[in-house]
Amino acid sequence: MERIKKVGNRIFALLFVLALLAFSGANFLQAQELLKAEAAALDPAEISKGIAELNAVLEENVLGRYQMLEGYGRIQKLLNKHEENAFVNVIDKAGYLYSGNFWNGFGDDQKELAVRVRRLSDFLKERGVPLGFVLEPSKTVRAEQRYAGIPYDDFTAEADDMLRWLRYYGVPYLDLRESMERSGLDYDEMWFKTDHHWTPLAAFEGYRALVSWMNEVFGAGLDPDGVDRDLDHYDVVTYPDAMLGSQGRETGLAYAGGMEDYTAVVPKAEGSYLWISNDAPMRSGAFREAFLKEDILGMDPYHLNAGAFYLNELTVYSRLINRQAPNDKKILLLRDSFATPVGAFLAQDCARVDMLWNIEYTPDDLRAYLEENDLDYVIIMLYPQNLSDSSFPFFQTAGQEDL
């Protein structure tokens, strides 16, 4: 009997290994073209990063991945769980998804980051270029919608600390959290249910506040007649059931409550623009043709990123050129993904907007860019969860040589 049991165990182990190998092989075959493309772009100098990217391709293309994800989400929903996947994502009473976080903060010194900003400001001031810091808002749970015991993501304390240090070091800043409170937008107009980003309507309010602030603090003279900051000069277009945000794609449609509407803000004045980026073909034409990606709407929800509607959401490098510019102003945004629609709106008011994704640039990269490009203004634009060391890759020690 014992021998039969051992043989049975070995047969089961063999069948399990064979099934695992077959499943792995099928996954490899399914993803081989994507793997080849990723391997071809692999930088030998960053082999560890490349291996992580290859692994990510395999993870994203597991056979039946989304069916398994949906099944898991349905079970969590049936169990009335207010967290999903070990608190990676959490939900409130109104059905809004958030990141879960038991230890808000990064361990990074906000004072040190503010010092780096001041050093960059001093460097630019010698070249006659003003620098400002813009703090974007963050999707935080409303007190009345909290479930007790759920660790909702909240970096308010870190953001407040950063602004205090910027004020101490004399760096001009704009707190868009206050601007959003004065905007008159309801919570559901400002935030997506299934994503951490602000909506285009909220981003437009952020753009309005940014232009007004730059005019007041720097005398920038942008949009002097206020037309571009007037929502009446825009088409506000709602695409029903067109959005499943990043948190919704992680939890599945069942847990997230399904697709949600996506409301875009598009200038009525067509204009003439050029968009150049590191990861897409050059586009030109009116605002809608050059900056918007309407073709992504209606795609498979698990591969749909409506956030990419404006300028592909986040590129390492983007240059927006206004071919009918009202002036010759050139603005650099050192930014994260929140700033993307703001940059698109801002392109109406100047000759050029460049956007660099901070964390993808080394000090040498930034030095080369600042030396090679003529600029009128530099704006650092980040949201609280990105106030960490990697978003400030400049002037890490005193001295211009360390930019």
N, C-alpha and C positions, 0 to 999 in steps of 0.2 A: 504493500500500500504506500509506504514511504517512497519507494522507488518511482511508482506511478506519479506521485505528487511532484517529485523532483523533475521528472520528464515533462510533466504538464507545465511547471513553472518555466522550464527552459524553452518550451515551445511558445508559451505566451510571451516571454522576453524577446525571443527571436522575431515573432510576428510583430511585436510592438516596435522593435528597432527597424524592421523592414518597412512598416507603415510610416514610421517617422522619417526614414530616408526617402520614401516615395513622396511623402508630403513636402519635404524640403526640396526634392528635385523638381516637383511640380511648381513650387513657389519660385525656384530659380529660373525655370523656363519662362514663367509668366513675366518675370521682372528682368530678363536678360538684356533686352534692348535698353531699358532704363539704366541698368548696371553698366553696360558698355559705354553709354553716353557719360555717365558719372565718372567712370574710370578714365575715359579719355581726357576729361577736364581736371583730373587729379593733379595737384601740385606736389611734386616730390619733396619740396621743402616743408610741406605741411601734411605729412603722411598720416599722422594720428587723426587730424581733422577729416582727411579724406576717407579714412576707414569708417569713421563715425557717420559720414554722409552716405557711404555705401550701405551700412547697416540700417540707416533710416529708410533707404529705398526699399530694402527687403521688408522692414516692418510695415511700411505703408502699403505693401502689395501682397500681404498674406492672403491666401485663398480663403474666401468666406469671412474676411476680416469684419466687414460691416454687418453681416448677418449675426456674427458672434457678438459684436458690439451692441447691436440692437437687442439681442436676446438678454444680454447682461443688464442693459438699461431698463428693459421691461420688468425684469425681476426686482431691481432696486425700486422701481416705481410701485410695483405691487406690494412690496414690503414697507412702503411709505417712508423710504429713506430720504433724508434731507442732505445727504452727501453721496458721492459716487466715486468709485475707484480709490478708496482709502483717502478721501477728502481732497483729492486732486481738484474736483469741482464740487461746489456746494450750491444750494438753491434757497431762495427766500419764499415767503408765503405768497408772493405775487407771481412766482414762477420765473424770476430772474436768476440767471446763473452767474456765479462768481468763482474766482480761484479760492481754494482753501489754504489757510496759512496759520500755523500754530506759533510762528516766531517772526512776526513782521520785522523787517529790517534786514540789513545786508552784512552788518559788522563793519561797514565802511564809515569813515569819519567824514561827516558832512562839512566840517570846518576845512578839512584838507581839500575837498572838492571845490569849495568856494574859493579857496586860495588859488587853485589852478585857474578858475574862471577869471579871477582878478589879474593873474599873471598874463593870461591871454589878452585880457582887456588892455593892459598896459602895453603889450607888444603891438596890438592893433592901433592904439592911440598914437603911437609914434609914427604911424603911417596914415594918420588922419581918418581912421575908420572906427566909428562907434560900435560898441558891443552891448547887447542887452540879453537878459535871460527871461524866458517865458516858461512859467510852470503851467502845464496843461492840467485839466481836472482828471479825477480818477473815479471810476464807478465804485461807489461804496454803498453798502446796504443801508436802507432807511431803518431807523430804530424800530418803528412799528411793524416792519416786515421781517424782523429777525426771528429765527428759531433759536431757542435757548441752547447753549452748548455748542453751536456751530461756529467754527473759526473763520469768519469772513475776512477776506483780504482787506487790509486798511493800512496805507502808508502815510496817513495824515501827519503823524508826529515827525517822520523823516522829512516830509515836504516842508513843514513849518520850520524845522531846524535849519534846513538848507536856506530858506529865505531869510532867516535871522542872520545867518553868517554872510549872505550876499549883501544885506543891508549894512552890516558891520564893516565890510570891505568896500563899500561904496559902489557896488555894481547895480546899475538900474535893472529892475525886474518888474514883470507883470504877472500877477496871480490870477489866472483865468478861472480859478474856482470861484472867486468873487464875481467875476464877469458873468459866469453861468447863473449864479444866484440872482443877478439883476436882470437876466435875459427875459424872464417871463415864461421860459419853456418848462413844460411839465416833465417829470422824470421819464415818462415813456416817450417823450419827444427827444429827450437828450441821450438816452442810452438804449442799446439793443438788449433784448432778453437773452440772446444766445451768444453774445460776444462781449469782450471787455472794452471795445472801442466806443467812442462817442459817435452819434449819428451825423450825417452831413448837415442837418439843421443846426446841431450844436457846434460843429466845426465852422459853419458860416458865422455863428455868433463869436466864435474865437477869432476868426479872421477880422471881423468888424472891430473887436476890441484891440487886436494887434495893430491895425492901421491907425486907429485913433491914438493909441499909446505912442507909437513911433512918431506921429506928427507932434504930439505934445512934448515928448521927452527929447527927441532928436531934431525936431523941425523938419521932418522928412518931406512934407508937402505931398503925400500920397493921396490920391482920390480927393482932390480939393473941393469938388462940388458934392461929394457924398453919394454920387449915383451908384457906384459899385458896392457901397455898403447898405444900399436900400433893397430889401427883399422884394419889393414890388417890381424890380427890374430883373427878376429871375423867374424861371419856371420851376415850380416845386412839383416834381413828378413822383408818384407813388407806384411802385411795382409790387403787386400783391404776391404774397408767399414766395418771395424771391431770395430770402436771406436765411442762411443757416451759418451762424458764426462759428468761430474756432472752438468755443466751449460746447456748442451744440454738436459739432462734429465729433468731439471727444466723448460725449455722453450718449449720443444717438438721438434720433428724432423722437422716439417714444418718451424718453426721460426729459428731453428739452421742451416738450410740448408742441413739436412740429415746427414748420417753417414760419418765418415772420415777414412782415412787409419791409421793403427797402424804399426809403424816400430820398430822392436825389434833389440837389439844388443846382440848377443849370442857368448860366447867364442868358438873357434874351438876346443881348448883343453878341453876334457871332465872333467878331474879332478874327485875328489871323495869328496862329501860334506854331511853334516848333517844339517838340519834346524829344530830347536825346537822353537815353539812359544806358546803363551797363548791361541790362538783360533783356532788351526788347528792341525791335527795329525802330528806326527813327519814324516819328509820326508828325504830320503837319496838317494845317487846315484851321477851321473854326474851333472854338473851345471844345465843343462836343466831339469833333473828329480827332483832335490832337490829344486831348487829355482823358477822355472817358472811354471805358471798355464795356459798352452796352451788350456786346456779344456774350459776355459771361453769364448774363441773366437767363434763367431757364435751364441751366446745365444740371447734371446729376448733383443733388444737394451735397453729397460727400466730397465732390470735387469742385463745388461752387464756392467761391470766396467773393461775396458781394462787396467786401471791403476793398477789393482790387478794382472796383468801378472807377475810382479816381487814380490814375497814374500807377496802376498795378500795386497799390497800397504801400509797398516798401521796397525800394531799390537802393543798392549801395551808393549809386550816383544818379542824379537826375538834373538835367538843365532844361529850364522852361524859358523859351525866347518869345517875347511879344513883338511881332513884326509890325504892329501898329502902335508901338509904345507911346504913351503920353509924355515920357521923359527918358533920360538915359540912366536911371538908377539901376544898380545891380546889388542884389541882396543874397546873402548866403544864409541858409538854415542848416545848422548842425542839429540833427533831429532824430526822432523816432517815427513810427508809423502814424501816430496821431496827427502829425503835422502835414501829412500828404495832401488832404483836401484843402487845408489852409494855404499851402504853397500854390495849389492850382488857382484858388481865388485871388491870391496876392499877385499872380502873374499878370492880372489885368492892369495893375497900377504901376508897373515899372518895366524896364527893358529886359531884365533877366532875373530869374530866380534859380539859384543853384541849391540843391539839397543833398547833403552828405549824411549817411547813416553812421553816426559816431563810432559805434563799436567795431566797425569793419575797417577803421583807419588807424594806422600807426602814427606816432609822433612825426616820423619822417614824411609819411604821406601827407599829413596836414600842413607841414612846413612847405613842402613842394607846392601844394595847392595854393596856399596863401601868397607864396612868392611869385607864382605864375599868373595869378588872376587879379585883375583890378576890381575892387569891391567898394561899395558905399556904406553898407551896413552888414554886420554879422549878428545873427540871432541864434542863441542856443535855445532849443524848444524841446522839452522833455516832459513826460508824465511821471508822477511820483515813484512808480515801481521801477523806473529806469534811472533813478538818482543813485547810481552805484559806480564803482571805480571804472568799469569798462566803458561807460558813457562819457568819460572825461579823459581821453587819451592825449592830453596836451599839458605842457609845462608841469610835469610831474615833480621836477625839482627846479629850484630858482635858476634863472639864466636863460637867455634867448636860445642858446644852443640846444636846449632840452625841449623845445616846442614839439 
